[in-house]
Each structure stands twice: as structure tokens, then as C-alpha cells.
Amino acid sequence: QGIRPFKGDSSSLEAWFPSLGYNGERLCDPRYFDCFNPMRTAINLVDKVHLVSPTYCQEVLRPSDAEKGFFGGEGLEADLQAAYEQGRVVGILNGCEYPGMKLEDISLASLYQHAENALFQWMAKSPVLDSSYYIAHQRLLQFKTRPFSGPLVTSVGRLTDQKALLLRQPYDKGLVLDELCQRLKQHNGYMIILGSGDTELEHIMTSVMARQDNLLFLKGYAHYVGEYMYHLGDLFLMPSSFEPCGISQMLAMRAGQPCLVHGVGGLRDTVEHHVSGFSFQGESLASQSYELVTSFSDALELKKSQPEKWCSICEQARNARFTWQSVAEGYLSGLYQ
């Protein structure tokens, strides 16, 4: 939250603004009373606080509990509760554009070509070959020569604990991600993950890719690779531990790919379970991990055994609309009038 001392340091509030008058009790950090917290200051002094989804708006009113896998107000819940009671806190979902964009050649061959081009560009940035890129290129060649007949599961996003904490949880003799790959293998399916971020998470993804021959992890971001994954995937995986709004699920849904999401924040507000996608919940990290694996298996089984229901879910996802027009109307009524 960017805290700084009130005084006594070159980066302090008084060093920045020597003539500023202020009430330290309203501006101080809830953990360090001698420090200024800009976010708490904003919450206490502004006319309106806008959270980017209705569910996240409610979640931040509760204290976080990392052991239970719940991430809420992060120490600012008391100020947010007070602002909410005063009618100053509003949750308005972000929007998505629907331009009717068409890619020239939506095929696995074109996706693999874009992925290989990206891998070569990433490799060329260093004189030392990164093991992640080497394994990914070998896996890509394997995918080309021995294609899968089952579903393609995709995931696009930053690699942070916000997005991937559940995937790294222990499960049986490996991790949750290992288990998902094993369950997917029962359907002769495969998974492609595109993203980068936390070094430890990148290493975990690379290690699982080395163990599971139906996983391709692409460590980086390439626009067309992501776009093709949205259009070609059968199931989009987004098990975020918290998600103020989220855009990846909207982009996948826009392309007709249903999503499997953790029912938090904006994911809960955009994906309707067994209607436009699949959702799971849990009261602890262990139960969330179990529910993720169970929901994943259930979704794959539904695709196999109830194709008509699956097609209906895909169509509902494709037809869902979260337009900026409705967002703007929400801004006008909830924030500015």
C-alpha cells in the first residue's frame, strides 16, 4: 500500500509537503501509526470509493485470512466498512469490448507457429538457453507430431500467487497442477499455460511441465498466442485466489470458451455455474484445492457425456455481455450523480 513515515526521513510526508496540515489519526497506516498510508488516506477523504465488481466490493469489507485462502480488506477493512455505511463505497464491474474481431487462420497449426516464433524470440534475448524455453520447444514439437484427440485447457495471465496459488498447493504425491494434468490425460487432453511473473512460480510451472507430457508452459507473453488460445481452447482455467474484476475470463467467454473459475470477486459476477461456465469455492486452501480438482474433472466429464449441454454452456459464454456502455451508466448513477 506504499506507506511512508510522517516525518524524520527524506521520503516522509512532511518532507514532500512541508506546509501541509493533516490529521494523522485518519491517515496513518493501521499497523504502523508513525507512517502515512496513501490508500487509507484516499478511502477516508474521497467522496466515493469504486471497486471494480460488486462481489469484490463486499469482500474488501472483511479482514483477510491467508490461512483460509481468503483475501479481503488487507488491513483497511475497518475504513472501508465505515465508508460503506456512509454510502461512499460502490462496486461496478469493469467492461469488455466486443469488436467482432476475426483472426485470419484459427487453427492449432497457426497457434503452434506463433508459439514457436515467440519461443525463438525469448531464447534470443540471452546467450544462455533457459531450460523453460528448451523444454517448451521440445514439448511443442511433441504436440505437433503426436496430436491429442481430447480437450485443450488454456490459461493466460500473470504468474503471481493471486492467480496461481491454488495450482502450487500440494495434492497427493505432487501439486494441484500435476493432478489436473493427470485428470486431463484420462480424456487424452492437454493444457497450454501462457504467462510470466514470479520467478518461483515460473520454476514450478517449468518443473511440472517436465513431469507432465501433456502440459506446455510458455514463459512470457505474445499477443497472438494468447488470442489463438482464447479461440481454440475448450476450457479456460482461472482459479484466482482473489480477483477484483478479471479480464481474461471475459476474453475467453467472448470467444466461446467456457471458464472454470474460483467463485470470488469479478469471477463470481461474470461466470454462472453450469450456465456460462464452471465455478468452485472452499473455506480453506485445502478445500479450495480439492474443489478445483473435482470441478475440473466434472467439467471434463460433462463435455464427454453431455455434448448438448456443453454446447449450450459454450453458447451462453459467447453471448454473455459486459459492455462499457452499461459500465458508464453505472458510473453515472453510482459515482457521479
C-alpha positions as a Python dict, from the first residue, in 0.01 Angstrom:
ca = {
    (1, 'Q'): (0, 0, 0),
    (2, 'G'): (302, 226, -28),
    (3, 'I'): (347, 352, 330),
    (4, 'R'): (596, 627, 420),
    (5, 'P'): (692, 795, 751),
    (6, 'F'): (507, 1110, 850),
    (7, 'K'): (836, 1283, 931),
    (8, 'G'): (1204, 1227, 1003),
    (9, 'D'): (1302, 1091, 661),
    (10, 'S'): (1371, 1233, 316),
    (11, 'S'): (1081, 1026, 178),
    (12, 'S'): (839, 1131, 453),
    (13, 'L'): (508, 1310, 402),
    (14, 'E'): (636, 1629, 568),
    (15, 'A'): (949, 1624, 352),
    (16, 'W'): (730, 1617, 42),
    (17, 'F'): (478, 1875, 168),
    (18, 'P'): (637, 2087, 446),
    (19, 'S'): (338, 2321, 489),
    (20, 'L'): (66, 2051, 479),
    (21, 'G'): (-176, 2032, 770),
    (22, 'Y'): (-322, 1686, 838),
    (23, 'N'): (-496, 1462, 1091),
    (24, 'G'): (-256, 1173, 1147),
    (25, 'E'): (-522, 950, 1303),
    (26, 'R'): (-716, 940, 973),
    (27, 'L'): (-411, 899, 751),
    (28, 'C'): (-185, 661, 942),
    (29, 'D'): (-124, 301, 849),
    (30, 'P'): (-332, 65, 1069),
    (31, 'R'): (-18, -136, 1152),
    (32, 'Y'): (243, 143, 1181),
    (33, 'F'): (95, 453, 1342),
    (34, 'D'): (400, 669, 1262),
    (35, 'C'): (354, 608, 890),
    (36, 'F'): (134, 767, 625),
    (37, 'N'): (-80, 529, 416),
    (38, 'P'): (-191, 693, 87),
    (39, 'M'): (-460, 433, 16),
    (40, 'R'): (-617, 465, 360),
    (41, 'T'): (-598, 843, 320),
    (42, 'A'): (-790, 822, -7),
    (43, 'I'): (-1055, 590, 137),
    (44, 'N'): (-1114, 827, 429),
    (45, 'L'): (-1113, 1157, 235),
    (46, 'V'): (-1270, 1092, -107),
    (47, 'D'): (-1637, 1128, -197),
    (48, 'K'): (-1664, 779, -349),
    (49, 'V'): (-1462, 457, -343),
    (50, 'H'): (-1506, 246, -657),
    (51, 'L'): (-1437, -128, -651),
    (52, 'V'): (-1437, -299, -991),
    (53, 'S'): (-1702, -565, -918),
    (54, 'P'): (-1999, -598, -681),
    (55, 'T'): (-1864, -914, -513),
    (56, 'Y'): (-1516, -772, -456),
    (57, 'C'): (-1686, -466, -309),
    (58, 'Q'): (-1828, -693, -38),
    (59, 'E'): (-1510, -897, 8),
    (60, 'V'): (-1293, -597, 100),
    (61, 'L'): (-1524, -520, 392),
    (62, 'R'): (-1392, -835, 564),
    (63, 'P'): (-1041, -894, 702),
    (64, 'S'): (-808, -1116, 504),
    (65, 'D'): (-728, -1464, 634),
    (66, 'A'): (-444, -1611, 427),
    (67, 'E'): (-453, -1944, 613),
    (68, 'K'): (-813, -1992, 498),
    (69, 'G'): (-734, -1866, 149),
    (70, 'F'): (-947, -1552, 183),
    (71, 'F'): (-812, -1214, 72),
    (72, 'G'): (-1023, -913, 166),
    (73, 'G'): (-950, -567, 304),
    (74, 'E'): (-580, -626, 377),
    (75, 'G'): (-590, -414, 693),
    (76, 'L'): (-818, -141, 552),
    (77, 'E'): (-1148, -322, 609),
    (78, 'A'): (-1249, -102, 905),
    (79, 'D'): (-1213, 215, 698),
    (80, 'L'): (-1395, 54, 405),
    (81, 'Q'): (-1676, -61, 635),
    (82, 'A'): (-1718, 293, 766),
    (83, 'A'): (-1718, 435, 414),
    (84, 'Y'): (-1967, 170, 302),
    (85, 'E'): (-2206, 259, 586),
    (86, 'Q'): (-2184, 620, 472),
    (87, 'G'): (-2282, 517, 117),
    (88, 'R'): (-1941, 601, -24),
    (89, 'V'): (-1837, 255, -149),
    (90, 'V'): (-1968, 130, -484),
    (91, 'G'): (-1894, -192, -675),
    (92, 'I'): (-1926, -158, -1054),
    (93, 'L'): (-1800, -437, -1279),
    (94, 'N'): (-1544, -347, -1546),
    (95, 'G'): (-1636, -396, -1909),
    (96, 'C'): (-1509, -571, -2221),
    (97, 'E'): (-1507, -468, -2587),
    (98, 'Y'): (-1690, -676, -2848),
    (99, 'P'): (-1543, -567, -3181),
    (100, 'G'): (-1636, -878, -3379),
    (101, 'M'): (-1266, -940, -3444),
    (102, 'K'): (-1185, -1233, -3670),
    (103, 'L'): (-844, -1396, -3685),
    (104, 'E'): (-725, -1496, -4032),
    (105, 'D'): (-648, -1862, -3960),
    (106, 'I'): (-782, -2003, -3635),
    (107, 'S'): (-610, -2340, -3626),
    (108, 'L'): (-378, -2535, -3399),
    (109, 'A'): (-111, -2518, -3668),
    (110, 'S'): (-121, -2136, -3662),
    (111, 'L'): (-117, -2133, -3280),
    (112, 'Y'): (187, -2361, -3275),
    (113, 'Q'): (364, -2144, -3532),
    (114, 'H'): (305, -1827, -3328),
    (115, 'A'): (417, -2010, -3012),
    (116, 'E'): (738, -2129, -3178),
    (117, 'N'): (812, -1779, -3309),
    (118, 'A'): (764, -1641, -2958),
    (119, 'L'): (991, -1906, -2807),
    (120, 'F'): (1268, -1823, -3054),
    (121, 'Q'): (1239, -1452, -2974),
    (122, 'W'): (1253, -1520, -2599),
    (123, 'M'): (1551, -1755, -2639),
    (124, 'A'): (1742, -1493, -2840),
    (125, 'K'): (1732, -1244, -2554),
    (126, 'S'): (2003, -1433, -2365),
    (127, 'P'): (2323, -1612, -2473),
    (128, 'V'): (2239, -1883, -2218),
    (129, 'L'): (1949, -2113, -2306),
    (130, 'D'): (1671, -2105, -2045),
    (131, 'S'): (1557, -2457, -1952),
    (132, 'S'): (1194, -2343, -1959),
    (133, 'Y'): (1224, -2243, -2325),
    (134, 'Y'): (1411, -2560, -2419),
    (135, 'I'): (1155, -2791, -2256),
    (136, 'A'): (870, -2584, -2401),
    (137, 'H'): (1011, -2611, -2754),
    (138, 'Q'): (1060, -2986, -2720),
    (139, 'R'): (703, -3016, -2588),
    (140, 'L'): (573, -2806, -2876),
    (141, 'L'): (741, -3037, -3126),
    (142, 'Q'): (583, -3331, -2943),
    (143, 'F'): (238, -3171, -2967),
    (144, 'K'): (287, -3122, -3342),
    (145, 'T'): (390, -3480, -3415),
    (146, 'R'): (157, -3658, -3170),
    (147, 'P'): (-166, -3457, -3159),
    (148, 'F'): (-418, -3511, -2882),
    (149, 'S'): (-777, -3610, -2955),
    (150, 'G'): (-918, -3473, -2629),
    (151, 'P'): (-991, -3125, -2490),
    (152, 'L'): (-747, -2835, -2482),
    (153, 'V'): (-735, -2650, -2148),
    (154, 'T'): (-585, -2300, -2163),
    (155, 'S'): (-474, -2034, -1917),
    (156, 'V'): (-344, -1683, -1991),
    (157, 'G'): (-230, -1441, -1722),
    (158, 'R'): (37, -1307, -1491),
    (159, 'L'): (211, -1565, -1274),
    (160, 'T'): (153, -1439, -922),
    (161, 'D'): (9, -1603, -613),
    (162, 'Q'): (-309, -1407, -680),
    (163, 'K'): (-354, -1612, -998),
    (164, 'A'): (-174, -1940, -927),
    (165, 'L'): (-162, -2001, -551),
    (166, 'L'): (-403, -2294, -578),
    (167, 'L'): (-210, -2455, -864),
    (168, 'R'): (101, -2481, -646),
    (169, 'Q'): (-73, -2642, -346),
    (170, 'P'): (28, -3000, -257),
    (171, 'Y'): (-206, -3271, -382),
    (172, 'D'): (-149, -3644, -342),
    (173, 'K'): (214, -3706, -450),
    (174, 'G'): (257, -3382, -641),
    (175, 'L'): (89, -3045, -683),
    (176, 'V'): (-262, -2947, -786),
    (177, 'L'): (-132, -2866, -1135),
    (178, 'D'): (13, -3218, -1161),
    (179, 'E'): (-323, -3362, -1065),
    (180, 'L'): (-508, -3151, -1321),
    (181, 'C'): (-274, -3279, -1593),
    (182, 'Q'): (-331, -3638, -1479),
    (183, 'R'): (-709, -3595, -1481),
    (184, 'L'): (-685, -3434, -1825),
    (185, 'K'): (-474, -3724, -1950),
    (186, 'Q'): (-766, -3958, -1876),
    (187, 'H'): (-953, -3771, -2152),
    (188, 'N'): (-649, -3764, -2383),
    (189, 'G'): (-642, -3389, -2332),
    (190, 'Y'): (-366, -3133, -2296),
    (191, 'M'): (-300, -2793, -2139),
    (192, 'I'): (-124, -2476, -2251),
    (193, 'I'): (-34, -2203, -1999),
    (194, 'L'): (90, -1863, -2118),
    (195, 'G'): (231, -1620, -1864),
    (196, 'S'): (526, -1493, -1664),
    (197, 'G'): (591, -1313, -1337),
    (198, 'D'): (707, -1455, -1006),
    (199, 'T'): (1037, -1642, -1054),
    (200, 'E'): (945, -1920, -812),
    (201, 'L'): (611, -1978, -987),
    (202, 'E'): (786, -1983, -1325),
    (203, 'H'): (1018, -2254, -1192),
    (204, 'I'): (723, -2453, -1053),
    (205, 'M'): (543, -2436, -1388),
    (206, 'T'): (860, -2547, -1568),
    (207, 'S'): (909, -2838, -1326),
    (208, 'V'): (551, -2959, -1371),
    (209, 'M'): (591, -2929, -1749),
    (210, 'A'): (897, -3154, -1725),
    (211, 'R'): (692, -3413, -1532),
    (212, 'Q'): (368, -3397, -1730),
    (213, 'D'): (392, -3463, -2104),
    (214, 'N'): (53, -3305, -2176),
    (215, 'L'): (148, -2962, -2039),
    (216, 'L'): (307, -2680, -2241),
    (217, 'F'): (416, -2378, -2035),
    (218, 'L'): (511, -2070, -2237),
    (219, 'K'): (704, -1833, -2010),
    (220, 'G'): (627, -1490, -2146),
    (221, 'Y'): (354, -1308, -2331),
    (222, 'A'): (282, -1298, -2704),
    (223, 'H'): (-36, -1129, -2820),
    (224, 'Y'): (-136, -1365, -3099),
    (225, 'V'): (-54, -1674, -2893),
    (226, 'G'): (-299, -1553, -2629),
    (227, 'E'): (-566, -1461, -2886),
    (228, 'Y'): (-545, -1803, -3052),
    (229, 'M'): (-562, -1976, -2713),
    (230, 'Y'): (-884, -1791, -2632),
    (231, 'H'): (-1038, -1908, -2960),
    (232, 'L'): (-906, -2265, -2972),
    (233, 'G'): (-934, -2375, -2610),
    (234, 'D'): (-1215, -2596, -2483),
    (235, 'L'): (-1190, -2488, -2118),
    (236, 'F'): (-1023, -2179, -1971),
    (237, 'L'): (-866, -2219, -1627),
    (238, 'M'): (-870, -1919, -1389),
    (239, 'P'): (-852, -2033, -1024),
    (240, 'S'): (-752, -1693, -878),
    (241, 'S'): (-738, -1667, -501),
    (242, 'F'): (-885, -1317, -535),
    (243, 'E'): (-988, -1123, -844),
    (244, 'P'): (-1119, -765, -822),
    (245, 'C'): (-1269, -799, -1171),
    (246, 'G'): (-1064, -1001, -1419),
    (247, 'I'): (-1050, -961, -1797),
    (248, 'S'): (-914, -1299, -1913),
    (249, 'Q'): (-1239, -1478, -1834),
    (250, 'M'): (-1432, -1217, -2035),
    (251, 'L'): (-1199, -1259, -2334),
    (252, 'A'): (-1230, -1639, -2320),
    (253, 'M'): (-1609, -1619, -2291),
    (254, 'R'): (-1622, -1370, -2578),
    (255, 'A'): (-1451, -1633, -2794),
    (256, 'G'): (-1698, -1901, -2683),
    (257, 'Q'): (-1463, -2079, -2441),
    (258, 'P'): (-1627, -2157, -2104),
    (259, 'C'): (-1420, -2090, -1793),
    (260, 'L'): (-1351, -2280, -1473),
    (261, 'V'): (-1308, -2014, -1205),
    (262, 'H'): (-1278, -1971, -830),
    (263, 'G'): (-1605, -1805, -728),
    (264, 'V'): (-1453, -1482, -594),
    (265, 'G'): (-1470, -1116, -694),
    (266, 'G'): (-1545, -1040, -1056),
    (267, 'L'): (-1520, -1410, -1149),
    (268, 'R'): (-1831, -1477, -945),
    (269, 'D'): (-2005, -1182, -1113),
    (270, 'T'): (-1926, -1296, -1469),
    (271, 'V'): (-1929, -1679, -1475),
    (272, 'E'): (-2255, -1854, -1391),
    (273, 'H'): (-2203, -2213, -1277),
    (274, 'H'): (-2331, -2473, -1526),
    (275, 'V'): (-2484, -2192, -1735),
    (276, 'S'): (-2195, -1999, -1890),
    (277, 'G'): (-1908, -2186, -1725),
    (278, 'F'): (-1799, -2358, -1406),
    (279, 'S'): (-1724, -2227, -1057),
    (280, 'F'): (-1593, -2369, -730),
    (281, 'Q'): (-1545, -2244, -375),
    (282, 'G'): (-1394, -2359, -46),
    (283, 'E'): (-1339, -2243, 312),
    (284, 'S'): (-964, -2317, 320),
    (285, 'L'): (-673, -2362, 81),
    (286, 'A'): (-704, -2740, 114),
    (287, 'S'): (-1078, -2742, 40),
    (288, 'Q'): (-1033, -2493, -247),
    (289, 'S'): (-769, -2722, -397),
    (290, 'Y'): (-997, -3024, -365),
    (291, 'E'): (-1293, -2840, -515),
    (292, 'L'): (-1080, -2712, -803),
    (293, 'V'): (-969, -3066, -894),
    (294, 'T'): (-1322, -3204, -851),
    (295, 'S'): (-1483, -2928, -1060),
    (296, 'F'): (-1216, -2975, -1327),
    (297, 'S'): (-1297, -3348, -1353),
    (298, 'D'): (-1671, -3277, -1353),
    (299, 'A'): (-1636, -3026, -1636),
    (300, 'L'): (-1433, -3269, -1849),
    (301, 'E'): (-1684, -3546, -1783),
    (302, 'L'): (-1975, -3318, -1875),
    (303, 'K'): (-1806, -3233, -2206),
    (304, 'K'): (-1767, -3603, -2280),
    (305, 'S'): (-2105, -3734, -2165),
    (306, 'Q'): (-2338, -3438, -2229),
    (307, 'P'): (-2225, -3272, -2555),
    (308, 'E'): (-2552, -3084, -2599),
    (309, 'K'): (-2526, -2933, -2251),
    (310, 'W'): (-2162, -2844, -2320),
    (311, 'C'): (-2254, -2668, -2645),
    (312, 'S'): (-2522, -2474, -2460),
    (313, 'I'): (-2266, -2359, -2200),
    (314, 'C'): (-2028, -2252, -2478),
    (315, 'E'): (-2307, -2055, -2646),
    (316, 'Q'): (-2411, -1888, -2319),
    (317, 'A'): (-2047, -1788, -2262),
    (318, 'R'): (-2021, -1646, -2615),
    (319, 'N'): (-2343, -1448, -2577),
    (320, 'A'): (-2262, -1302, -2231),
    (321, 'R'): (-2212, -925, -2249),
    (322, 'F'): (-2027, -697, -2008),
    (323, 'T'): (-2032, -377, -2210),
    (324, 'W'): (-1867, -45, -2132),
    (325, 'Q'): (-2200, 119, -2210),
    (326, 'S'): (-2355, -46, -1904),
    (327, 'V'): (-2041, 35, -1702),
    (328, 'A'): (-2068, 402, -1799),
    (329, 'E'): (-2432, 407, -1691),
    (330, 'G'): (-2323, 257, -1359),
    (331, 'Y'): (-2057, 528, -1320),
    (332, 'L'): (-2313, 799, -1381),
    (333, 'S'): (-2571, 664, -1137),
    (334, 'G'): (-2335, 524, -872),
    (335, 'L'): (-2043, 765, -874),
    (336, 'Y'): (-2129, 1099, -1030),
    (337, 'Q'): (-2496, 1173, -966),
}
